[in-house]
Amino acid sequence: MTLRPILAIWCLALLIGCSSGPAPRIYVLSTPATPIGAVQPESGRPILELKPVSLPDDLDTSDLLIRNGRNELTVSATARWGERLSIGTTHALAAALVSRMPGMTIVTTPVYRQPAGSIRVEIEAFDMLPDGRCILIARWVVEGPDRRAPAISERGSVTTRVKDGLSDAAIVAAMGEAIDKLADHIAAAGSRRPGAL
């Protein structure tokens, strides 16, 4: 190989490296863990299993998306999710339910004993709009251990608003707030279920 092709390849690699820009920031919906003061026994506490949250395929990605217009999604060039949005939503919703249902042990994976109930959540829309609104539309079902007993099944929406322009961090905060509001509805449904959780 002569010097000229090697020099051309080296120059091309240098140009690609210089034009890539800074790495995107990585975001998650869940908040940092808080240390537990002492070992807490959980035997005997009722277990509530949150099944994996489902999202439409176009939203279940690690890209941070903004809905522009009726049928267009725009990917943020400066931010990404640290996990697929369905996984991040499941973790954030479980953490939000822990504070709203203090008598329950909330789990997101199967456990060694029969749970006292389960929650299934299907998110139909989780849109960040250019005007700063975040709209989450979901359906949730809260069931007890006996599948023959009546379950609570509801559908609703929550809207939050970005507080500081459309920065990536503000978008993530608005989406996290929407999950908190969804947790309020689900916890209220759990308290209304016959033989409440």
N, C-alpha and C positions, 0 to 999 in steps of 0.2 A: 504494500500500500504506500502510495506517495504521500508527501507532506501536505499537499493541497487538500485532499479529502479529509485528512485528520484535522486540519485547521478549520475546515468548514463545519465538521461535526462539533468541534469544541466551541466554535462561535455560536452555533445553533443552540447548544446546551446552555451556554451562558445567557443568551437572550431569553430562553424559556424560563430559566431560574430567576432572572431579574424582573420579568413581567408578571410573576405569579402573585405578588402582593402579600399582605399579611395573612396569616392563617385565620379562618373564621373562628369566632368565639363559640364555645360549646355551652349549651344551656340544658337544664333539667327543670321539670315542674315541681319536684319534691324539694322540701326545705332540708337544711343540714340536720343530721341526727343530733339529738340531745342526750347526753349521758344519763343513764339510770342510776339513781343514788345508791340503791342496794338491790340485791337479788329479790325478785318478786315472784312468789309462787303463782302458777296459773292453773294448777290442777283444780278442777271443780268449777272454774269460771266457764261460762258458756262461750263457745267458739262460733264466730260468724265468718263464713268463707266468702270473700269477694272474688268472683270468677274473673278471668281476664276480660277487660273492657274491650268491646269491639268498635272499630271505626271504619268508615268507608275506605276502600283501597287507596284512593287518591290522596287521602290525608295521612294514612299510616306509613309515614316515611320519616327519615331523620332530617329532612329539609324543613326549615322554618318558612311557612307559606303565608302569603297575603292574597285574599281573593280580590282581584281587580276586575270589576265588571261582572257580567252575568255568568260567563263560562271560562274565565281565565284565572289561573293561579300563578303567582309570581314567587320565585324562590329568592330568599334573602341571600345576598352575596357575602354577607359579613357574619352570619350566624347559622348554627346547626343545632339540632337536638343531640344530646348525648346518647340517646336510645330511640328506638322507634316510638312514635307518638302514642300508640296504644299501650306500650309498656310503661312509659312515663306517666300516662294518665292513670293507669291502674295503681302505680305506686303512690302518686299524689292523692288519689281518691281514698286509698286505704289509710294513709296518714291523716287525712281530714276526718275520716269516720272514727278513728281512734279517739279524738278529742270530743266528738259528738255523741259517742256511745261508750262511755267510760266503764260500764259494767261488763262489756264484751271484750273478748280477745279477737281482734280482726286479723285474719290470715289471707294470703293470696295464693297459697299452695295447699294441696291436700294435706290433711293432718292425720295423726294416729288414731283419733277417735271421731265419732259421729258429731258433726257440727250441729249447733242449735238452730242454724239457719244459713241461708245463702242469699247472695245478691248478684243479680245479673244486670249488666248495663250495656245498652247498645246506643252508641252516639251516632246520630244521623247527620249532624252538621257541627263543625267546630271551626267557624269562619272568623278570621280577622279581616275587617273591612278597612278600606283606605280612609274612611271618616273617623277611625279610632274605636269603632264598636267591635266587641268580640261577642259573637252569638253562638251559644251551645244549645243544641236541641238533642234531647235524649229520651230513651224509654228505659225504665228500670222495673225489675221484679224482685220483691222481697219474699222469700219462702221460708217456712219452718222446716223441721226435720221430716215431717210427714207430708209427702207430696200430695196426698189426698185432701189435706186441709186447705182452706182458702189462702191464697197468696194475695199480696198487694201488687197490682200492676198499674203503673202510671207513666204518663208521657208529659213532658213539659220543656220549657226553654228558660234559659237565663241569659241576661245581657250585662256585660260589663263594659267599661270604657277605659281606653288608654289615658293615663294621667299626664304624661310628659312627652308629647309628640309621638311619632311612630318609631322610636328607637327600638332596637331588638329587645333590650332589657324591659322596656315598658310594655311591649307586646307580650313577653313571657309573663310579666306580672299580671296583666289583664286576663290571660288564659288561666293562670293559677287561681285568680279570684273567681273565675267562672266555675272551676272545679270545686272550690270551697262552697259556692252557692248550690251546686248540684248535691254536694254532701249534705247540706241542710235539708233538702227535699227528701233524700233517701233516708236519713236518720228519722225524719218525721214520719215517713211511711212505715219504717220499722216499728215505731212506737204505736202505730194504729193497727198493726197486724193482730188478728185474734191470737191470744197467747203471746203477747208482744215480746219481742226480742229484748 
